[in-house]
Amino acid sequence: MNLSERLNEDMKQAMKSKDKFRLSNIRLIRSTIKNLEIDLKRDLDDNEVLDILSREIKQRKDALQEFDKAGREDLAANAKAEIEVLIQYLPAQLSEEEIKVIVQQTIQETGASSKAEMGKVMAALMPKVKGKADGKLVNQAVQQFLQ
């Protein structure tokens, strides 16, 4: 079952269980996917759906930081709950140690030796960790190894 089908099934399940919060979040993601499919005039594959999910999670994490700064615990709690719903559709996340191993391998593959070559490393690295790791963690690990 691909990601779009899984979202459809989970939406039906949320309707049956009357879980309005989960239902509204799944509908929001499905509408974003559907709009892009209409624009591209084709169905999206799982990688493209993962891109959408990752982007939506990142937006909510950014909003969460802003809500925390502003002291809006009500909105922060809502954003956290939305993130929890969306994370369920991402592949299993890599640990920091696994990220560091992949970063070291990629640095060796690209032959990078300084921070000036960080872009080259990130370009080679991001497809390997797509949807499996937060970009900020990956960026920090690369910076740690390229000094």
C-alpha positions in Angstrom: 0.0 0.0 0.0 1.5 3.3 -1.0 1.4 6.5 1.1 -1.6 8.0 -0.7 -3.7 4.8 -0.2 -2.6 4.7 3.5 -3.8 8.3 4.0 -7.1 7.4 2.4 -7.6 4.4 4.6 -6.6 6.3 7.7 -9.1 9.1 6.7 -11.9 6.5 6.5 -10.9 5.0 9.9 -10.8 8.5 11.5 -14.3 9.1 10.1 -15.6 5.9 11.5 -14.0 6.5 14.9 -15.2 10.2 14.9 -11.6 11.4 15.5 -12.2 15.0 14.2 -8.7 16.2 14.9 -6.9 13.4 13.0 -9.5 13.6 10.2 -8.9 17.3 9.7 -5.1 16.8 9.6 -5.3 13.9 7.1 -7.8 15.9 4.9 -5.4 18.9 4.9 -2.5 16.7 3.7 -4.7 14.9 1.1 -5.8 18.3 -0.3 -2.3 19.5 -0.6 -1.4 16.3 -2.4 -4.5 16.5 -4.6 -3.7 20.1 -5.5 -0.2 19.2 -6.6 -1.5 16.2 -8.6 -3.9 18.5 -10.4 -1.1 21.0 -11.2 1.2 18.3 -12.4 -1.6 16.4 -14.2 -0.4 13.0 -12.8 -0.4 11.0 -9.6 2.4 11.6 -7.1 4.7 8.8 -6.1 5.7 8.1 -2.5 8.8 10.2 -2.6 6.8 13.3 -3.7 4.2 12.6 -0.9 7.1 12.3 1.6 8.4 15.7 0.4 5.0 17.2 1.1 4.7 15.5 4.5 8.3 16.7 5.5 7.5 20.2 4.4 4.2 20.3 6.4 6.0 18.9 9.5 8.8 21.5 9.1 6.2 24.3 8.9 4.5 23.1 12.1 7.8 22.8 13.9 8.7 26.4 12.9 5.2 27.5 14.1 5.7 25.6 17.3 8.9 27.5 18.0 7.1 30.8 17.4 4.2 29.8 19.7 6.6 28.8 22.4 8.4 32.2 22.1 5.1 34.0 22.3 3.9 32.0 25.3 0.9 30.6 23.4 0.7 27.1 25.1 -2.7 26.4 23.5 -1.4 26.8 20.0 1.8 25.1 20.8 -0.1 22.0 22.1 -2.2 22.0 18.9 0.9 22.2 16.7 2.6 19.3 18.7 -0.5 17.2 18.2 -0.5 17.9 14.4 3.2 16.9 14.2 2.4 13.6 16.0 -0.3 12.8 13.4 1.9 13.6 10.5 5.1 11.8 11.7 3.2 8.5 11.6 3.4 8.6 7.8 7.2 9.2 7.6 9.6 6.2 7.5 11.4 5.3 10.7 13.7 8.2 11.7 17.5 7.7 11.9 19.2 8.1 15.2 22.0 10.7 15.6 24.6 7.9 15.4 23.2 6.6 12.2 23.2 10.1 10.7 26.8 10.6 11.7 27.8 7.3 10.0 26.1 8.3 6.8 27.6 11.8 7.0 31.1 10.4 7.4 30.6 8.0 4.4 29.3 10.8 2.2 32.2 13.1 3.1 34.6 10.3 2.2 32.7 9.7 -1.1 32.7 13.4 -2.1 36.3 14.0 -0.9 35.2 17.2 1.0 37.6 18.6 3.5 36.4 22.1 4.5 33.1 23.9 5.2 33.4 25.5 1.8 32.5 22.1 0.3 29.5 21.7 2.6 27.0 22.3 -0.3 28.5 19.4 -2.3 28.2 17.1 0.7 24.6 18.2 1.5 23.6 17.6 -2.2 25.0 14.1 -2.1 23.7 13.4 1.5 20.1 14.6 1.4 18.7 12.0 -1.0 20.1 9.3 1.3 18.3 10.6 4.4 15.2 12.0 2.7 12.2 11.6 5.0 14.3 9.7 7.5 16.1 12.6 9.3 15.5 16.2 10.1 17.5 18.5 7.8 18.8 20.5 10.8 20.3 17.5 12.4 22.0 16.5 9.2 23.3 20.0 8.7 24.7 20.1 12.2 26.4 16.7 11.7 28.0 17.9 8.5 29.3 21.1 10.1 30.7 19.0 13.0 32.8 16.9 10.6 33.8 19.7 8.2 35.8 22.1 10.2 
